[in-house]
Amino acid sequence: MNINLHVSEFDGDDLVAQAAVFFIAGFETSATVISFTLHELALNPDVQETLRTEIDDALAKTDGKITYDMVMTLPYLDMVISETLRKYPPLAFLDRVTLADYKMPNSDLVLEKGIPIFISMMGLHKDPRYFPNPEKYDPLRFTEEAKRARPSFVYLPFGEGPHACIGLRLGLMQSKLGVVQVLKDYEVSPCEKTKTPVVLDPKGLTTISLGGLYLNIRKITTAAG
């Protein structure tokens, strides 16, 4: 049996284009996740202290070295970042196109093939049916038990299915690493210019605060310099 394989070339402009997309799409979104996380930690010092304790305990086991495995396996850090992504999803909606006619259940509405569909992530993430008291910042929404009890497809910070965000792992790693780097040496707290609640920019391409986020940052270790 003869098998012919066709290998597409992937270099030059294609490689540069993919690298550019990762940088452009991953930089701003990860930066805003870190910023919103620090904002909420400043307003919720109990959450901040619990997370710092977890980070300090993990660093003690690695002689102060920050490793990929350490950052990606801290359970409370994952819950904190997940809650930030719930309350402030980097994109407020997903856009898709129907591949076939589809009749909506319990309705006479038929979505015809080729129709653009917009799915509100912000609406899902703040639906009190799935996330009670949705404006409250509560990482315990993302315990393993809580996640199992929640319906599928109501939490979509990176989309779902074959077109889910290709940068999911990179985005989570960057966001978690940024928070670890700050909290291990610094304490964040509100300042005079801290806005509560955050006002989101209605013209922003991604989820960003109107006028920026302001916090006090205080050194808590000698390593902070």
Secondary structure, DSSP 8 states (H G I E B T S, - for coil): -----------THHHHHHHHHHHHHHHHHHHHHHHHHHHHHHH-HHHHHHHHHHHHHHHHHTTT---HHHHHT-HHHHHHHHHHHHHS-SSSEEEEE-SS-EE-TTSS-EE-TT-EEEEEHHHHHT-TTTSSSTTS--GGGGSHHHHHHS-TTS--TT--GGGS-TTHHHHHHHHHHHHHHHHTTEEEEE-TT--SS--B-TT-SS--BTT---EEEEE-SGGG-
